[in-house]
Amino acid sequence: MSVVRVPPVLRTEAGGAREVEASGATLRELLEDLSVRLPALGSRVYADGSIHSFVNVYVDGEDVRTRAGLDTPVRDGSTVILLPAMAGGSLTPPAAGRSRAAGPPSAAACPR
């Protein structure tokens, strides 16, 4: 068995767990096992035989894209980290005519 670390954004699909167990000799087998054990979590990470493009997966600290992808070997006791890409930003739109990068307006620009 290997430990799969679940980030906060996916913990609901893992029943609130920070870590779950799954088994497989390759990452593909492990993700298939994970999909059977926790279908909601598996479907957020893996579907139709591939890892979703917005999810990064690490086996023992190495990005699987720099290794053998889904054929990356996973040994008993390995740690697999699931890391979905996150987009950032603000819920408040910038003021008209100003970009966020411009910073706050100067005192001279503020009418009184």
C-alpha positions, 0 to 999 in steps of 0.5 A: 500500500502507498499513502496518497496525500490529499490537499484541502481542496479535494478532502471532501471527496476523500471523506475529509481525510488528509491521507488515504491508502491505495495500491498498485505497481504503477501510478496507473494501477494506483489511480485505478485502485483509488478510483474504486476505493473513493470514486469521487476523489478518483474522478477529480484526478483521473478519468478515461485512462489519463490524469486530468490536465490541471492535476500534478502528481508526485511520486516520492517527491518527483513529478510523474511528468518528468518520469514515466507518467502513468507508468511511473513505478510505485513501490509499497510505502511510496508517498503520492501527492495529488496537487490540483492547479489553483487559480488566484485572484480577487473577487473585487474588480479593479477600479475603472481605468486602473490596473491592480499593478498600478497600486493605490492612487496617489493623494494628488489623484484623489478629489476631496 
